[in-house]
Amino acid sequence: MPRTARSNHNASVLLITQTSHHPMFENNDDRDHFLAMLNIAKQKFKFEVFAYCLLSDTSFELLVRTPYMNISKIMSSLLITYTNYKKPHGKIFVQRFKSKPITSLEELHKIIQNVNKPAQSPYNSYCVYHQLMTSPLNLLTRFDEACFECDVRTLDEQLHEFLVEHECSFDEVIANKSLRDQCVFNLYQTTMCSLKDIGELFLGLDQSTISKIIKKSLQNT
């Protein structure tokens, strides 16, 4: 039976657009630094990049999948890091980034075509998809409907494995905050489920709490 797409509220595939009244990228060195920082953020927060465009001096687009971490946390970290690199006299990112939920495979392919500009530049993922050059980001170029839905069976299976490994019950995990946080982080690492999905499993923990648990665990790894 085919999977159904997430609702907009629960979407983990997003088109991110950031604009500025001031130049973000004054030269290609800036773009190189941004891509390097994006790659570091990608590894730290475990999200996927499907496409990107840094061709404009005053804006950029990213098509990402963030099954684990809140997009606001990711973008805040990325933009602060880039601002520290630029050391501007004023704010670069006055306006908040915009995020558009992508809820179907058909829409995902359409957005990739829109983001990709037919320019032979390493600062646009067009070159990756047309094999003109490689990208440091290891872009995901194969997609399926699994991009849009958490497999609840996988979530349950990973939880069961955690309980067996730690020789405990789910009630014991709920009662022990340290054990609970270990379990949350384990599910974050081993499943493709969103913060909302994991929170619902833990009797309705809100996404903010799940995000804090994951962030703390990442800092300790």
Buried (B, 14 or more C-beta within 10 A) or exposed (E): EEBEBBEEEBBBBBBBBBBBEBBBBEEEEBBBBBBBBBBEBBEBBBBBBBBBBBBBBEBBBBBBBBBBBBBEBBBEBBBEBBBEEBEEEEEBBEEEBEBBBBBBBEBBEEBBEEBBBEEEBBBBBBBBBEEEEEBEBEBBEEBEEEBBBBBEEBBEEBBEEBBEEBEBEBEEBBEBEEBBBBBBBBBBBBBBBBBBBBBBBBEEBEBEBBBBBBBEBBEEE
